[in-house]
Amino acid sequence: MSVWNKINAHYVKTVIIVTIIVNALVVALSFLPGYDGELPYVIRQLPLLNATLNSFTFMFLIGALIAIKKGNITVHRRFIYSAFTTTFVFLLSYVTYHFMAPSTPFGGEGAIAAFYYFILITHIILAAAIVPLALMSFFSGYNDHRDRHRKWVRFSMPMWLYVSFTGVLVYILISPYY
């Protein structure tokens, strides 16, 4: 049995393990000190890459939604695979940046600060929640469990769209303070 077949056969366990690892890694990064010294240019560009990847994820999810509304399952799958790919590359880039760089404080005040922190907090909470939801949606769709897939996607699609969109918005709002 191939590795993929084992993962797929036990996908609920896979989802639980991946969710714990991803969310624990992101939480752990927030407690690590940043790199001491001038960050390499390529590392300083990762927040822009992350926002770009989030933009692509958002567009791929919209494409997947349009394709499935038109009944085109093949195109829907391709967009979903693309969204997972850009999200995976985002995760690698995000972990790399936050392992190396110190936290960037937001410098705005008043209403813009309240808006920023609302967006940031909801983004963080839903980003943690979307990991298992998106994976359960993926595996139920991959295994052609359509009723189960529809139930998962009812929650995961709007959340993933929100997380990818607000990821870009957070970058736009904090980019002047990098």
Secondary structure, 3 states (H helix, E strand, C coil): CCHHHHHHHCHHHHHHHHHHHHHHHHHHHCCCCCCCCCCCHHHHCHHHHHHHHHHHHHHHHHHHHHHHHCCCHHHHHHHHHHHHHHHHHHHHHHHHHHHHCCCCCCCCCCHHHHHHHHHHHHHHHHHHHHHHHHHHHHHHHHCCCHHHHHHHHHHHHHHHHHHHHHHHHHHHHHHHHC
